[in-house]
Amino acid sequence: MVDWKWSGIGAVIVIILAILFGLVGFDWLGVLIAGIIVGYMVGGTSNGAIHGLLAGIIGGIIIGILIALGVGVLAGAGFGLAAGALVAIIIIIIYGIISAIGGLIGGFLNKTPA
């Protein structure tokens, strides 16, 4: 069963770490670390993977919206909005996968479900 508290907290951690690590070009590392944290907190490999996936998707949606708005403003309204939406969809998928892998690792480290 999904504990939405950890998915929400994980999404905030994903956003913060992705922005911080993104400043030096390693945003994927921040997403992976956030997934490990969430997976460890919920415990269990399947729980960790599911909660990591949800945290990555929610965080990816929020960061994707921010990126889409930024690309839309920089490139102009017509083409920029379509390009920004495509980038946002790619970010959501990538962040979800990386965070699920991190959640699996974190859940493996803490095999006792909370």
C-alpha positions in Angstrom: 0.0 0.0 0.0 1.3 3.4 -0.9 2.1 5.8 1.9 1.4 9.1 0.2 3.3 11.0 3.0 6.6 9.5 1.9 5.8 10.0 -1.8 5.2 13.7 -1.1 8.2 14.1 1.1 10.2 12.2 -1.5 9.0 14.6 -4.3 10.2 17.6 -2.3 13.6 15.9 -1.7 13.8 15.1 -5.5 13.1 18.7 -6.4 15.7 20.1 -3.9 18.4 17.6 -4.7 17.8 17.7 -8.5 18.2 21.5 -8.4 21.2 21.5 -6.2 23.0 18.7 -8.1 21.8 20.2 -11.4 23.8 23.3 -10.7 26.9 21.2 -11.3 25.4 19.1 -14.1 24.5 16.0 -12.1 20.7 16.3 -11.5 20.3 12.6 -12.0 22.5 11.9 -9.0 20.2 14.1 -6.8 17.2 12.1 -8.0 19.0 8.8 -7.3 19.9 9.9 -3.8 16.3 11.1 -3.1 15.1 7.7 -4.3 17.5 5.9 -1.9 16.3 8.1 1.0 12.6 7.4 0.3 13.2 3.7 -0.3 15.2 3.4 3.0 12.5 5.3 4.9 9.6 3.1 3.8 11.7 -0.2 3.8 11.3 -3.2 1.6 12.4 -3.5 -2.0 9.0 -3.4 -3.6 7.8 -0.6 -1.3 11.0 1.3 -1.9 10.7 1.0 -5.7 7.1 2.1 -5.8 7.5 5.0 -3.5 10.7 6.0 -5.3 8.8 5.9 -8.6 6.0 8.0 -7.3 8.4 10.5 -5.7 10.3 10.8 -9.0 7.2 11.2 -11.1 5.7 13.9 -8.8 9.1 15.7 -8.6 9.6 15.3 -12.4 6.2 16.9 -13.0 7.0 19.9 -10.9 10.5 20.4 -12.4 9.1 19.6 -15.9 6.5 22.4 -15.5 9.3 24.8 -14.4 11.5 23.8 -17.4 8.5 24.0 -19.8 7.8 27.5 -18.7 11.5 28.5 -19.0 11.9 27.0 -22.4 8.6 28.6 -23.5 9.7 32.0 -22.5 13.2 31.7 -24.0 12.1 30.2 -27.4 8.9 32.1 -27.9 5.3 31.2 -27.3 4.5 28.9 -30.3 7.4 26.6 -30.7 8.8 27.0 -27.2 5.7 25.7 -25.5 5.7 22.5 -27.6 9.4 22.0 -27.0 9.0 22.7 -23.3 6.2 20.1 -23.0 8.3 17.5 -24.8 11.3 18.2 -22.4 8.9 18.0 -19.4 7.6 14.6 -20.5 11.1 13.3 -21.0 12.2 14.6 -17.5 9.2 13.0 -15.9 10.0 9.6 -17.4 13.7 9.8 -16.6 13.2 11.0 -13.0 10.6 8.3 -12.4 13.0 5.5 -13.6 16.0 6.8 -11.8 14.1 7.4 -8.5 12.6 3.9 -8.7 16.1 2.5 -9.0 17.1 4.5 -6.0 14.0 3.4 -4.1 14.9 -0.2 -4.9 18.4 0.3 -3.6 17.2 2.1 -0.4 14.5 -0.6 0.2 17.2 -3.3 -0.1 19.3 -1.5 2.5 16.4 -1.4 4.9 14.5 -4.7 4.4 12.0 -4.1 7.3 8.9 -2.2 6.1 7.9 0.7 8.2 
